[in-house]
Amino acid sequence: MDDLSHYSVIERLRDGRTLEIRALLPGDRVGVLAAIDHSSAQSLYRRLFLGRSAASPTRRLCSCLRWTSLTT
């Protein structure tokens, strides 16, 4: 099985633009956490099956991504 931590593929959208689909990297943490903080409860549920009423959706997601710290 290939190492998925280095996965990357470029896809072309219908309108001609390109999009890179790749594995998350440690440097993505700040952006991912910012996106979670600015997402509505409905968006979190639809995209990640996490609700704002959960103990800490950000901590749960970091655990799933194996990011042990929220700040580094």
N, CA, C and O atoms as a MOPAC input file, in Angstrom:
PM7 MOZYME 1SCF
protein

 N      0.84800 1    -1.19000 1     0.00000 1
 C      0.00000 1     0.00000 1     0.00000 1
 C      0.88400 1     1.24000 1     0.00000 1
 O      1.89600 1     1.28900 1     0.69900 1
 N      0.50500 1     2.22400 1    -0.77200 1
 C      1.26400 1     3.46900 1    -0.85400 1
 C      1.12900 1     4.28000 1     0.43400 1
 O      0.17100 1     4.12500 1     1.19100 1
 N      2.11900 1     5.15000 1     0.65900 1
 C      2.08400 1     6.05200 1     1.80300 1
 C      1.14400 1     7.21600 1     1.47000 1
 O      1.49300 1     8.08600 1     0.67300 1
 N     -0.02300 1     7.23300 1     2.06900 1
 C     -1.02800 1     8.25500 1     1.76000 1
 C     -0.69300 1     9.62100 1     2.33100 1
 O     -1.34500 1    10.60400 1     1.97900 1
 N      0.30400 1     9.71100 1     3.20200 1
 C      0.67300 1    11.01200 1     3.75900 1
 C      1.27800 1    11.92900 1     2.69100 1
 O      1.41800 1    13.13200 1     2.91400 1
 N      1.63200 1    11.37200 1     1.55000 1
 C      2.19500 1    12.16400 1     0.44700 1
 C      1.24900 1    12.23000 1    -0.74300 1
 O      1.66200 1    12.60200 1    -1.84100 1
 N     -0.01200 1    11.87400 1    -0.53700 1
 C     -0.98100 1    11.83300 1    -1.62800 1
 C     -1.22900 1    13.22900 1    -2.19100 1
 O     -1.40900 1    14.19000 1    -1.44300 1
 N     -1.23600 1    13.32500 1    -3.51100 1
 C     -1.55400 1    14.58400 1    -4.18100 1
 C     -1.98400 1    14.26900 1    -5.60600 1
 O     -1.34400 1    13.47500 1    -6.29600 1
 N     -3.06500 1    14.89200 1    -6.03900 1
 C     -3.54900 1    14.73500 1    -7.41200 1
 C     -4.15500 1    16.05500 1    -7.85400 1
 O     -4.79600 1    16.74800 1    -7.06400 1
 N     -3.95200 1    16.39800 1    -9.11000 1
 C     -4.53500 1    17.61100 1    -9.69000 1
 C     -5.73500 1    17.20000 1   -10.54000 1
 O     -5.62200 1    16.32200 1   -11.39500 1
 N     -6.87000 1    17.82800 1   -10.30800 1
 C     -8.09000 1    17.56200 1   -11.07200 1
 C     -8.53000 1    18.83700 1   -11.77600 1
 O     -8.28800 1    19.93800 1   -11.28200 1
 N     -9.17000 1    18.69200 1   -12.91900 1
 C     -9.68400 1    19.83400 1   -13.66500 1
 C    -11.19200 1    19.93300 1   -13.42600 1
 O    -11.92000 1    18.95200 1   -13.57800 1
 N    -11.64400 1    21.11400 1   -13.05600 1
 C    -13.06800 1    21.36100 1   -12.83000 1
 C    -13.77000 1    21.59600 1   -14.16700 1
 O    -13.11500 1    21.81700 1   -15.18500 1
 N    -15.08200 1    21.54800 1   -14.16100 1
 C    -15.86400 1    21.74200 1   -15.39500 1
 C    -15.59400 1    23.08100 1   -16.05700 1
 O    -15.64600 1    23.19600 1   -17.28200 1
 N    -15.30400 1    24.09800 1   -15.24700 1
 C    -15.06700 1    25.42800 1   -15.82000 1
 C    -13.61000 1    25.62300 1   -16.25400 1
 O    -13.23100 1    26.72200 1   -16.65600 1
 N    -12.79300 1    24.57100 1   -16.17700 1
 C    -11.42200 1    24.63900 1   -16.65100 1
 C    -10.37800 1    24.90800 1   -15.57500 1
 O     -9.18800 1    24.68900 1   -15.80600 1
 N    -10.80200 1    25.37900 1   -14.40100 1
 C     -9.84000 1    25.61400 1   -13.32300 1
 C     -9.31000 1    24.28000 1   -12.81300 1
 O     -9.94800 1    23.24000 1   -12.97600 1
 N     -8.13900 1    24.32600 1   -12.19400 1
 C     -7.57500 1    23.11400 1   -11.61100 1
 C     -7.65900 1    23.18100 1   -10.09100 1
 O     -7.70900 1    24.25700 1    -9.49400 1
 N     -7.67300 1    22.01200 1    -9.49500 1
 C     -7.80500 1    21.87500 1    -8.05600 1
 C     -6.86100 1    20.77100 1    -7.59600 1
 O     -6.84400 1    19.68700 1    -8.17900 1
 N     -6.07600 1    21.03900 1    -6.55500 1
 C     -5.21100 1    20.00500 1    -5.99900 1
 C     -5.90300 1    19.36200 1    -4.80500 1
 O     -6.35600 1    20.05300 1    -3.89200 1
 N     -5.97800 1    18.05100 1    -4.81900 1
 C     -6.49000 1    17.27300 1    -3.69900 1
 C     -5.28000 1    16.58300 1    -3.09500 1
 O     -4.60200 1    15.80700 1    -3.76800 1
 N     -5.00600 1    16.86500 1    -1.82000 1
 C     -3.79400 1    16.32200 1    -1.22200 1
 C     -4.02700 1    15.98400 1     0.24100 1
 O     -5.01700 1    16.39200 1     0.85000 1
 N     -3.09100 1    15.23300 1     0.78000 1
 C     -3.12700 1    14.87700 1     2.19700 1
 C     -2.90300 1    16.12200 1     3.04300 1
 O     -2.21100 1    17.05400 1     2.63300 1
 N     -3.49300 1    16.12200 1     4.21900 1
 C     -3.22800 1    17.20500 1     5.16400 1
 C     -1.78400 1    17.14200 1     5.62400 1
 O     -1.22100 1    16.06300 1     5.80900 1
 N     -1.19900 1    18.30500 1     5.80300 1
 C      0.17500 1    18.41600 1     6.29000 1
 C      0.16800 1    19.11500 1     7.64100 1
 O     -0.79300 1    19.81700 1     7.95800 1
 N      1.20700 1    18.94400 1     8.44200 1
 C      1.24800 1    19.61800 1     9.74200 1
 C      1.05900 1    21.13500 1     9.63300 1
 O      0.47600 1    21.74700 1    10.52900 1
 N      1.53500 1    21.73700 1     8.56800 1
 C      1.39000 1    23.17700 1     8.38800 1
 C     -0.03300 1    23.62800 1     8.08900 1
 O     -0.31400 1    24.82600 1     8.09900 1
 N     -0.93100 1    22.68800 1     7.82500 1
 C     -2.33600 1    23.01100 1     7.53800 1
 C     -3.14500 1    23.24200 1     8.80500 1
 O     -4.28200 1    23.70900 1     8.74100 1
 N     -2.57000 1    22.92000 1     9.94300 1
 C     -3.30600 1    22.94700 1    11.20700 1
 C     -3.96800 1    24.29200 1    11.49300 1
 O     -5.14800 1    24.33200 1    11.84000 1
 N     -3.23900 1    25.38200 1    11.35500 1
 C     -3.78400 1    26.70400 1    11.68100 1
 C     -4.99900 1    27.01000 1    10.80500 1
 O     -6.01700 1    27.48900 1    11.30300 1
 N     -4.89700 1    26.74100 1     9.52600 1
 C     -6.00900 1    27.00100 1     8.62000 1
 C     -7.21700 1    26.12300 1     8.90000 1
 O     -8.35500 1    26.59100 1     8.84900 1
 N     -6.97500 1    24.86100 1     9.19400 1
 C     -8.07500 1    23.94300 1     9.49700 1
 C     -8.79000 1    24.37900 1    10.77000 1
 O    -10.02000 1    24.41400 1    10.81300 1
 N     -8.03100 1    24.70900 1    11.79500 1
 C     -8.64700 1    25.13600 1    13.05100 1
 C     -9.39800 1    26.45000 1    12.88800 1
 O    -10.45500 1    26.63200 1    13.49200 1
 N     -8.87400 1    27.36400 1    12.08800 1
 C     -9.57400 1    28.62400 1    11.83100 1
 C    -10.88400 1    28.36100 1    11.09100 1
 O    -11.90200 1    28.98800 1    11.38300 1
 N    -10.85800 1    27.44800 1    10.14800 1
 C    -12.08100 1    27.11400 1     9.41000 1
 C    -13.13300 1    26.52400 1    10.33100 1
 O    -14.31700 1    26.83100 1    10.19800 1
 N    -12.71200 1    25.68200 1    11.26400 1
 C    -13.64900 1    25.09000 1    12.21800 1
 C    -14.25300 1    26.17400 1    13.10500 1
 O    -15.46100 1    26.18900 1    13.34300 1
 N    -13.40800 1    27.08100 1    13.59200 1
 C    -13.88400 1    28.14500 1    14.48000 1
 C    -14.88000 1    29.06800 1    13.79900 1
 O    -15.73300 1    29.65200 1    14.46700 1
 N    -14.78800 1    29.21300 1    12.48100 1
 C    -15.66700 1    30.11500 1    11.75000 1
 C    -16.83800 1    29.39300 1    11.07700 1
 O    -17.59100 1    30.00400 1    10.31900 1
 N    -16.99100 1    28.11000 1    11.35000 1
 C    -18.06500 1    27.32800 1    10.73700 1
 C    -19.28700 1    27.30000 1    11.63900 1
 O    -19.18100 1    27.32400 1    12.86500 1
 N    -20.43000 1    27.25000 1    11.01400 1
 C    -21.67200 1    27.13000 1    11.77900 1
 C    -21.82500 1    25.69900 1    12.27900 1
 O    -21.16800 1    24.78200 1    11.78700 1
 N    -22.69900 1    25.52400 1    13.25900 1
 C    -22.96900 1    24.19300 1    13.78900 1
 C    -23.48000 1    23.27800 1    12.68000 1
 O    -23.10900 1    22.10600 1    12.62100 1
 N    -24.33000 1    23.80900 1    11.80300 1
 C    -24.87800 1    23.00700 1    10.70800 1
 C    -23.77600 1    22.58000 1     9.73400 1
 O    -23.75700 1    21.43200 1     9.28900 1
 N    -22.86300 1    23.49000 1     9.40100 1
 C    -21.76400 1    23.16600 1     8.50700 1
 C    -20.84800 1    22.10700 1     9.11300 1
 O    -20.44200 1    21.17600 1     8.41700 1
 N    -20.51500 1    22.23400 1    10.40400 1
 C    -19.68300 1    21.23600 1    11.06900 1
 C    -20.34500 1    19.86000 1    11.03200 1
 O    -19.68700 1    18.84900 1    10.78100 1
 N    -21.63600 1    19.83500 1    11.28100 1
 C    -22.33600 1    18.55700 1    11.27400 1
 C    -22.34200 1    17.93800 1     9.88500 1
 O    -22.07100 1    16.74700 1     9.73500 1
 N    -22.64900 1    18.74100 1     8.86600 1
 C    -22.72800 1    18.21800 1     7.50000 1
 C    -21.37200 1    17.76300 1     6.96200 1
 O    -21.29100 1    16.76000 1     6.25400 1
 N    -20.31900 1    18.48700 1     7.29200 1
 C    -18.99900 1    18.17700 1     6.73800 1
 C    -18.21500 1    17.17900 1     7.57100 1
 O    -17.51900 1    16.32600 1     7.02100 1
 N    -18.31800 1    17.27400 1     8.89500 1
 C    -17.45100 1    16.49400 1     9.77000 1
 C    -18.20600 1    15.62500 1    10.76200 1
 O    -17.58900 1    14.89700 1    11.54000 1
 N    -19.54700 1    15.69100 1    10.74500 1
 C    -20.37300 1    14.97100 1    11.71200 1
 C    -20.02900 1    15.37000 1    13.14100 1
 O    -20.08100 1    14.55300 1    14.06000 1
 N    -19.67900 1    16.63600 1    13.31000 1
 C    -19.38800 1    17.19300 1    14.63300 1
 C    -20.38500 1    18.30200 1    14.91000 1
 O    -20.71800 1    19.07500 1    14.01200 1
 N    -20.85700 1    18.38700 1    16.12300 1
 C    -21.75800 1    19.45900 1    16.49300 1
 C    -21.10500 1    20.40000 1    17.48000 1
 O    -20.22400 1    19.98800 1    18.23500 1
 N    -21.51800 1    21.65500 1    17.48900 1
 C    -20.98100 1    22.62800 1    18.44600 1
 C    -21.33000 1    22.23200 1    19.87600 1
 O    -20.64300 1    22.63800 1    20.81400 1
 N    -22.37700 1    21.45200 1    20.05400 1
 C    -22.74400 1    21.05300 1    21.41200 1
 C    -21.82500 1    19.95600 1    21.94700 1
 O    -21.85900 1    19.64400 1    23.13700 1
 N    -21.00800 1    19.37300 1    21.07800 1
 C    -20.05100 1    18.35400 1    21.53100 1
 C    -19.04300 1    19.00500 1    22.47300 1
 O    -18.86100 1    20.22200 1    22.44300 1
 N    -18.39600 1    18.21000 1    23.30100 1
 C    -17.45400 1    18.73100 1    24.30000 1
 C    -16.46400 1    19.69600 1    23.67200 1
 O    -16.28200 1    20.80000 1    24.18500 1
 N    -15.83500 1    19.32400 1    22.60400 1
 C    -14.92400 1    20.21000 1    21.90300 1
 C    -14.69600 1    19.66600 1    20.50100 1
 O    -13.82800 1    18.81700 1    20.30300 1
 N    -15.46500 1    20.14400 1    19.52500 1
 C    -15.29600 1    19.61500 1    18.17500 1
 C    -13.88400 1    19.82300 1    17.64200 1
 O    -13.38300 1    18.99100 1    16.88600 1
 N    -13.23900 1    20.91400 1    18.02300 1
 C    -11.88400 1    21.16400 1    17.55000 1
 C    -10.93500 1    20.11900 1    18.10600 1
 O    -10.10700 1    19.58300 1    17.37000 1
 N    -11.04100 1    19.82300 1    19.38800 1
 C    -10.17100 1    18.79800 1    19.99000 1
 C    -10.45500 1    17.41900 1    19.40300 1
 O     -9.52700 1    16.64500 1    19.16600 1
 N    -11.72400 1    17.10700 1    19.16800 1
 C    -12.06200 1    15.81400 1    18.57400 1
 C    -11.47400 1    15.68000 1    17.18800 1
 O    -10.95200 1    14.62200 1    16.83600 1
 N    -11.54900 1    16.74500 1    16.38600 1
 C    -10.99200 1    16.69100 1    15.04000 1
 C     -9.48000 1    16.54900 1    15.09400 1
 O     -8.90800 1    15.76600 1    14.33600 1
 N     -8.82600 1    17.29300 1    15.97500 1
 C     -7.37000 1    17.18200 1    16.11100 1
 C     -6.97500 1    15.75900 1    16.49000 1
 O     -5.95500 1    15.24700 1    16.02900 1
 N     -7.77600 1    15.13500 1    17.32100 1
 C     -7.50300 1    13.75700 1    17.70400 1
 C     -7.61800 1    12.83800 1    16.49300 1
 O     -6.78600 1    11.95100 1    16.30200 1
 N     -8.63900 1    13.04700 1    15.68100 1
 C     -8.81400 1    12.23300 1    14.47400 1
 C     -7.65700 1    12.42800 1    13.50300 1
 O     -7.23800 1    11.48300 1    12.83400 1
 N     -7.14500 1    13.64400 1    13.42400 1
 C     -6.05200 1    13.95100 1    12.50400 1
 C     -4.68400 1    13.64400 1    13.11800 1
 O     -3.64800 1    13.82100 1    12.47700 1
 N     -4.70000 1    13.18500 1    14.36700 1
 C     -3.47600 1    12.87300 1    15.11600 1
 C     -2.61100 1    14.10900 1    15.33400 1
 O     -1.38400 1    14.02400 1    15.37500 1
 N     -3.26700 1    15.25500 1    15.47300 1
 C     -2.58800 1    16.48000 1    15.87000 1
 C     -2.72200 1    16.54500 1    17.37500 1
 O     -3.82300 1    16.75300 1    17.88300 1
 N     -1.63800 1    16.37500 1    18.09600 1
 C     -1.71900 1    16.25900 1    19.54500 1
 C     -1.86800 1    17.57700 1    20.25700 1
 O     -2.29600 1    17.60400 1    21.41100 1
 N     -1.52600 1    18.68300 1    19.60200 1
 C     -1.60900 1    19.98100 1    20.24900 1
 C     -2.40600 1    20.93400 1    19.38200 1
 O     -2.34500 1    20.86800 1    18.15500 1
 N     -3.14100 1    21.80400 1    20.01100 1
 C     -3.92400 1    22.79000 1    19.25300 1
 C     -3.09900 1    24.00200 1    18.87600 1
 O     -3.50000 1    24.76800 1    18.00000 1
 N     -1.96500 1    24.19400 1    19.51100 1
 C     -1.21500 1    25.42600 1    19.30300 1
 C      0.04100 1    25.24700 1    18.46900 1
 O      0.57500 1    26.23700 1    17.96800 1
 N      0.52800 1    24.04500 1    18.30100 1
 C      1.74900 1    23.83400 1    17.52800 1
 C      1.51400 1    22.93200 1    16.36000 1
 O      2.44200 1    22.64900 1    15.60100 1

